[in-house]
Amino acid sequence: DDTLELLATNNAFAVDTEIAEPDVDILVRKIDNTDPLVLGEEVDYTITVRNAGPSASQDIVITDDWPDEIIEFVSVTPPTGGSCDALPTPFNPVDDRIVCRFPYLEAGEEFDYIVTGIAVQKGTALNTVAISSAEIEGGFDRLDGNNVTEENTTVRTRTDVEVTSKIA
């Protein structure tokens, strides 16, 4: 039983909808849990990425320029839902970077990556981390000055001192 169309003018409908551009402030900070370090000690760097909003952000990439030969890379622990690119073996801190990804971050939320290293040479290690996202690349980050941060870590040698008295 076929039904005959009686009014063909009501078969379509359209609504104009204004789509707001994203508005984010994504920021990164990095802190070390021990400073100064003694040769042979491990250090954990906590990399925190926060979205101050008000829009969500997606396709977040964290790039960590590891500190030259002063602190040797040991491991990286991404948060639940995040991942890190495979690292070359052996890891060359001069040419290689730690690159991690997080797919989506709501406004007001944050996540942490933990990167562990071990002190292998005396000196000061400069560790730089930068973030990017679809919104940062699109020019929608209000404060792009907080998309890069640095952390200095000092490595020292341990000194044992013994005092001997020669009074007779």
C-alpha positions in Angstrom: 0.0 0.0 0.0 1.8 3.1 -1.2 1.1 6.5 0.4 0.8 9.5 -1.8 2.8 12.6 -1.0 0.4 15.4 -0.6 2.7 18.3 0.5 6.2 18.2 -1.0 7.2 21.6 0.5 7.7 20.2 4.0 10.3 17.5 3.3 13.4 19.5 4.2 14.4 21.7 7.1 17.6 23.8 7.9 18.8 25.8 10.9 21.7 28.2 10.9 24.0 27.4 13.8 26.9 29.6 14.8 29.9 27.6 15.8 32.2 29.3 18.3 36.0 29.0 17.8 37.9 27.1 20.5 39.3 29.2 23.3 42.0 27.4 25.4 44.9 28.1 27.6 47.0 24.9 27.7 50.0 25.1 29.9 52.9 22.9 30.8 55.2 22.7 33.9 58.0 20.4 34.8 59.6 19.8 38.2 62.3 17.5 39.5 61.8 15.6 42.7 65.4 15.9 43.8 67.8 18.9 43.3 70.7 18.8 43.6 71.4 15.2 42.7 74.5 13.1 43.6 76.1 11.1 40.9 74.4 7.7 40.6 71.1 9.0 42.1 67.8 8.8 40.2 65.5 11.7 39.6 61.9 11.8 38.6 60.6 14.7 36.5 56.8 15.3 36.6 55.5 16.9 33.5 52.0 18.4 34.1 49.8 19.5 31.2 46.7 21.6 32.2 43.9 23.0 30.2 42.6 26.2 31.8 39.8 26.2 29.2 37.1 27.2 28.6 37.2 24.9 25.6 38.5 21.3 25.5 41.7 20.5 23.6 42.6 17.5 21.5 45.7 15.8 19.9 48.1 17.1 22.6 51.8 16.3 21.9 54.5 16.7 24.6 58.1 17.0 23.4 60.8 16.6 26.0 64.3 17.6 25.0 66.3 15.4 27.4 69.2 17.1 29.2 72.4 16.2 27.4 74.7 13.6 28.9 74.5 14.8 32.5 71.3 12.8 33.3 70.8 9.5 31.5 67.3 8.5 30.5 65.8 5.5 32.4 62.0 5.4 31.7 58.8 7.3 30.9 55.4 6.6 32.4 52.4 8.1 30.6 49.1 8.7 32.3 46.1 6.4 31.6 44.9 7.2 28.1 48.3 8.6 27.0 51.1 7.1 25.1 54.7 7.7 24.2 56.5 7.1 20.9 59.0 4.2 20.8 62.4 5.4 21.9 65.5 4.5 19.9 67.9 2.1 21.5 70.4 3.2 22.6 68.7 6.5 23.5 70.9 9.4 22.3 70.1 12.5 24.4 71.8 14.9 22.0 69.6 13.9 19.0 66.6 12.1 20.5 63.5 13.5 22.2 60.8 11.9 24.3 57.5 12.4 22.4 54.3 11.6 24.2 50.7 12.1 23.2 47.3 12.6 24.9 44.1 12.5 22.8 41.7 14.8 24.6 41.7 17.1 27.6 38.6 18.8 29.0 38.7 22.4 30.3 39.9 22.4 33.9 41.6 19.0 33.7 45.2 18.0 33.8 47.5 15.0 33.4 51.0 14.0 34.5 53.8 12.2 32.7 56.7 10.9 34.8 60.2 10.7 33.3 63.0 9.1 35.3 66.7 9.6 34.8 70.0 8.8 36.6 72.8 11.3 37.2 75.9 10.2 35.3 78.0 13.4 35.1 78.7 16.4 37.3 77.1 19.7 36.1 73.8 21.4 35.5 71.3 19.8 33.2 68.8 21.9 31.4 65.6 20.0 30.6 63.1 21.7 28.2 59.6 20.5 27.5 57.1 21.9 25.0 53.5 21.1 24.2 51.3 21.5 21.1 47.7 20.6 20.2 45.2 21.1 17.5 44.1 24.3 19.2 47.6 25.6 19.7 48.5 24.9 16.1 45.3 26.6 15.0 46.1 29.8 17.0 43.4 29.4 19.6 45.6 29.3 22.7 45.3 32.7 24.6 48.6 32.5 26.4 51.1 30.7 24.2 54.0 31.8 26.5 53.3 28.9 28.9 53.5 26.2 26.3 57.3 25.7 26.9 59.1 25.3 30.2 62.5 24.5 31.5 63.9 22.7 34.6 67.5 22.9 35.7 68.9 20.0 37.8 72.3 20.2 39.4 74.4 17.1 39.7 77.2 17.0 42.2 79.7 14.4 43.5 79.4 13.0 47.0 82.3 13.9 49.2 83.3 12.0 52.3 85.3 14.0 54.7 87.3 12.6 57.6 88.9 14.7 60.3 91.9 13.3 62.1 93.5 15.0 65.1 97.3 14.9 65.5 97.5 16.2 69.0 99.9 14.1 71.0 
